[in-house]
Amino acid sequence: MNTLFDTAPDFSQPIAVLKHCHDRIRKQLQTLQNLLSHLPKHGADDDAQKAAQAVLKYFDKAAHLHHEDEENNLIPMLHATARDADAALLAELVPGILAGHQQMDRDWSIIKSQLEQIANGSSSALSASDVARFCDTYAAHMVVEEGNIAPMAKRLFSAEQMAQLGSAMQVRRGITPDLPVSQVPEQQTQPVNNTVADGVVLADLRLDYGRASLTEHDVLDDPIAQFGKWFEEAMHAKVNEPNAMSVATVDADGKPSSRIVLIKQYDHRGFTWYTNYESQKGQQLRANPHAALLFFWSELERQVRIEGKVVQTAAEESDKYFYSRPVKSQIAAIASQQSAPIAGREQMEANYDAAAAVSGEHPVRPAHWGGYRLDPVRIEFWQGRRSRFHDRIVYVKQADGSWVKERLQP
């Protein structure tokens, strides 16, 4: 007898949740393979349409969250914790895991278009080679993670780190703490968390953080992991646009300027945002590729200052983000010569209409639009204290890539 839903662990067991996600992925891959044998005999009948819809729903709504769990939380936390042989194994495996995510995303975009036509009954064509490549890549990927990454995390992570990982996974899914995975709709996306940690209620949060402190022992050894910890806490606290950051650049004459942009990714490689390469900041970064970022979370009386060298992201990364944006945003990026003067709003609208007419429903990313990544060499964490006697802990990257942290006077 089939149960109405899968029994699933809750987020107090984040590694078990990841394994549960793998099990669900395997079921969807099996459905995809069953569909291959069904279609030649029965075409895009009602059963085929339902199967295609189920696979589409899972890989569009849920599977990508699993990748984000790994890229934004699990892997950075392991990098911050692993030493010696574990660190060496991570260095060997992680590039392949990240490449696997990109390959699966590319393969899914191919299969998705085929499944959409099957789902609406307009076609019964499904490429066996495309399905095989997608399934094989996923299967090999999950074997590596279950055989190496998951056991390492279970062995190395403290109870606090497991709680941090589980909390991040909950925030990503918009889940109230401690609600079992099986009871949460996959499409739910808005955070509904009312408690940050240890019973601290959001309404009391600022008062608590107003009395907070920051010591050298409070922070993690890796500043990227520490940033992730603070970022998740800002998400929990429903800080207004926690992903907003100031980007300060300097032109060829040494004159500074700054603006607010939205961070789109952070990991061991650095902090990434997207923009027009011909904008003012783009021109300044060509003249001087060094920049400074600033996050200010006033509700928590915290700021993070980050300095380093900026490089453009690979075209593949820029493509991936550009095509994830709404079509209207894609067209706006094409139509706007960012930072250049224009006669008026009417001309802007006319430029947009012209770009929309040419682009249709499938705009192409222009070469002048893409990502920047700041590779940090200095990261400072600032915690507000009473009487302006603030706590400041700074990390400075050494020549060998390690980080040294120390306290600064307010």
Salt bridges, closest charged atoms under 4 A:
ASP6 OD1 - LYS27 NZ 3.18
ASP23 OD1 - LYS19 NZ 2.74
ASP23 OD1 - ARG26 NH1 3.60
ASP45 OD1 - HIS38 NE2 2.90
ASP46 OD2 - LYS50 NZ 3.23
ASP60 OD2 - LYS112 NZ 3.40
GLU68 OE2 - HIS64 ND1 3.31
GLU68 OE1 - ARG172 NE 3.48
ASP69 OD1 - ARG172 NH1 2.76
ASP69 OD2 - ARG173 NH2 2.57
GLU70 OE2 - HIS66 NE2 2.85
GLU70 OE1 - HIS101 NE2 2.65
GLU70 OE1 - HIS141 NE2 3.63
GLU71 OE2 - HIS101 ND1 2.65
ASP86 OD1 - ARG155 NH2 2.90
ASP105 OD2 - LYS320 NZ 2.78
ASP107 OD1 - ARG133 NE 2.94
ASP130 OD1 - ARG133 NH2 3.08
GLU145 OE1 - HIS22 NE2 2.96
GLU145 OE1 - HIS66 NE2 3.73
GLU145 OE2 - HIS141 NE2 2.85
GLU146 OE2 - HIS22 ND1 2.75
GLU146 OE2 - ARG26 NH1 2.97
GLU186 OE2 - ARG24 NH2 2.41
ASP208 OD1 - ARG211 NH2 3.42
GLU216 OE2 - ARG407 NE 3.22
ASP221 OD2 - ARG83 NH2 3.56
ASP221 OD1 - LYS405 NZ 3.54
GLU233 OE2 - LYS229 NZ 3.00
GLU233 OE1 - ARG302 NH1 2.60
ASP267 OD2 - ARG269 NH2 2.91
GLU278 OE1 - ARG286 NH2 3.50
GLU301 OE2 - ARG206 NH2 3.12
GLU307 OE2 - ARG305 NH2 4.00
GLU307 OE2 - ARG378 NH1 3.93
GLU317 OE2 - ARG269 NH1 3.36
GLU317 OE1 - ARG373 NH2 2.47
ASP319 OD1 - ARG365 NE 2.64
GLU349 OE2 - ARG345 NE 3.00
ASP375 OD1 - LYS397 NZ 3.26
GLU380 OE1 - ARG305 NH1 3.22
GLU380 OE1 - ARG378 NH2 3.47
GLU380 OE2 - ARG392 NE 2.62
ASP391 OD2 - ARG385 NH1 2.76
ASP391 OD1 - ARG407 NH1 2.87
